[in-house]
Amino acid sequence: MKEVLIIFFKELLYAGIGLATMTKEKAEEVVTELIKKGELSADEGKDVLNSVLDRAQEERNKMMVKLQEQTEKIISSMDLVKKDELEVVKLKVEELEKQIKAFTDEKEA
């Protein structure tokens, strides 16, 4: 199940990256065409393109936040343990093992 989720999220991410690349290329193409037709100056075209690309970046960031939120919900619903939570448990177990060893060493001595 975990592998399926990983594959799903990778595909979703790659699709988002592909869409972003396509959007950039298309935006550049449209702006270049508008400049050629004389409907925009080179400076205006540059401003428009930067504005479109900035907006696209904002949307990608929003998508990543939503993706992260959904991932957290899925993990939570599956009762999976997060890596940082597991590390805390491992440290506690190691400390208990040390205490048990110290206690048994005292008993044997």
C-alpha positions in Angstrom: 0.0 0.0 0.0 2.8 2.4 0.9 4.5 1.8 -2.5 1.3 2.6 -4.3 0.9 5.9 -2.4 4.5 6.8 -3.2 4.0 6.1 -6.9 0.8 8.0 -6.9 2.4 11.1 -5.3 5.4 10.9 -7.6 3.1 10.8 -10.7 1.1 13.7 -9.3 4.3 15.7 -8.7 5.7 14.9 -12.2 2.4 15.9 -13.7 2.5 19.2 -11.9 6.1 19.8 -13.0 5.2 19.0 -16.6 2.3 21.3 -16.5 4.4 24.1 -15.0 7.0 23.7 -17.8 4.4 23.6 -20.5 2.7 26.7 -19.0 6.1 28.6 -19.0 6.8 27.6 -22.6 3.2 28.5 -23.7 3.4 31.8 -21.9 6.7 32.6 -23.5 5.3 31.7 -26.9 2.2 33.9 -26.5 4.1 36.9 -25.2 6.6 36.5 -28.1 3.8 36.4 -30.6 2.2 39.5 -29.0 5.5 41.4 -29.2 5.9 40.4 -32.9 2.3 41.6 -33.6 3.2 44.9 -31.9 0.5 44.5 -29.3 3.1 44.6 -26.5 6.5 46.2 -26.2 9.5 44.1 -25.2 9.4 45.6 -21.7 5.6 45.0 -21.4 6.1 41.5 -22.6 8.8 40.9 -20.1 6.6 42.3 -17.3 3.6 40.2 -18.4 5.7 37.0 -18.6 7.2 37.6 -15.2 3.8 38.2 -13.8 2.4 35.0 -15.3 5.4 33.0 -14.1 5.2 34.5 -10.6 1.5 33.5 -10.5 2.3 30.0 -11.7 4.9 29.7 -9.0 2.4 30.8 -6.3 -0.1 28.2 -7.6 2.6 25.5 -7.5 3.4 26.4 -4.0 -0.3 26.2 -3.0 -0.5 22.8 -4.7 2.5 21.5 -2.8 1.0 22.7 0.5 -2.3 20.9 -0.4 -0.4 17.8 -1.4 1.5 17.8 1.9 -1.8 18.2 3.8 -3.4 15.4 1.9 -0.3 13.2 2.5 -0.5 13.9 6.2 -4.2 13.0 6.3 -3.6 9.7 4.4 -0.7 8.8 6.7 -2.8 9.7 9.8 -5.7 7.6 8.6 -3.4 4.6 8.0 -2.1 4.8 11.6 1.5 5.0 10.3 4.2 6.4 12.6 6.2 9.4 11.4 10.0 9.1 11.2 10.6 11.6 14.0 8.2 9.9 16.3 9.9 6.6 15.6 13.3 8.1 16.4 12.0 9.3 19.8 10.8 5.8 20.6 14.1 4.3 19.5 16.0 6.7 21.8 13.7 5.7 24.7 14.3 2.0 24.0 18.0 2.5 23.9 18.0 4.3 27.2 15.9 1.5 28.8 18.3 -1.1 27.4 21.2 0.7 29.0 19.3 0.9 32.3 18.5 -2.8 32.2 22.1 -3.7 31.4 23.4 -1.5 34.2 20.9 -3.1 36.6 21.8 -6.7 35.5 25.5 -5.9 35.7 25.0 -4.7 39.3 23.1 -7.9 40.2 25.8 -10.1 38.7 28.6 -8.3 40.5 
